[in-house]
Amino acid sequence: MAAGMARAQGVVLPLPPDDQQKITAQLGPGVVGNALPSVPIDNPSIYFPLQNSAPTYQVTAGPNTGKTQSLGLVKSRRPGGRSAWRFQLSPSLAGFLRQTAGGDIVMPALTDAGEGVVVVTTPANPFVPKGMQPGETRTYSQQISVNYLDDPSDQKYSGSVNGTYTYIGTYQVTVPAGTFPAVLFRVYCEGKVGPAHTQNTGYNFFSPGVGMVAMVLQEDVTAFWLFNIDSTTGKVLVSK
């Protein structure tokens, strides 16, 4: 009841036409519906519960369109009792997550098994930031290091990117797993890593108590940062 009252008091932010066009192209028509009241992100773990799980997603765009993928979230132990998490973004791409002392969920590194590299970002990529207000945009600058998995001391590329992370609003999202209220974050980054300039946009939909219900992302880490090619893909939740 309290959560329902909080939503009722939130601000309704229509989905900008440019974002709507990009999302529809990757997720398909009818996935993102009406705008709903949005509230500040007071507890990120509500939107992305940090617990072992193995949700299944259907690929809606890209070379694997129509296929399903089991993308698990798995807990790892660290010295001192700290916890870290691995989120499988695709069969070959995994993001490593942790929750900061301030409550933010961040992604400091990704591995691409297909390319045999680990990508470390300093500071970490925002994933679900605490305290964001509806419509707020936060900017960040990062140093990027791309190293070989078989020899992490061997750096393949390095560089820097500037990015923005925007809490666009809350929307009714309909996917095979059901219909959910979901907050939408847009991540945009631009910069130079290695020999190439890159510019990319991604979208994440998080539903309270459920987690990520839809996403638009780059499948290939090296393509994401090093080559301006279209390797964008969309995925929607099939089962929790």
Number of C-alpha atoms within 10 A of each C-alpha: 6 7 9 9 9 13 17 14 11 15 18 19 17 15 18 10 9 8 15 13 13 15 20 14 15 19 22 16 12 11 17 24 15 13 19 20 20 26 21 19 19 15 16 22 20 16 20 20 17 20 11 14 15 16 20 19 28 22 25 22 19 16 12 13 13 13 12 16 20 19 20 18 21 17 18 11 10 9 6 6 7 10 14 15 19 20 20 21 22 20 14 15 20 21 20 20 25 20 20 11 7 9 16 20 23 19 22 18 20 23 23 22 16 12 15 14 22 26 24 21 21 13 14 19 22 18 20 25 23 18 16 18 17 23 17 14 15 13 12 14 18 18 16 23 20 25 20 19 17 10 11 13 9 11 15 14 17 18 19 18 20 15 18 16 24 19 23 22 27 31 25 18 23 19 21 13 15 11 15 18 22 27 27 23 25 18 21 17 21 17 20 18 21 16 11 12 15 18 18 18 19 20 20 20 25 25 23 19 11 15 19 23 31 28 25 24 21 23 21 21 24 19 16 20 29 20 19 13 13 12 16 19 22 26 30 25 24 19 15 14
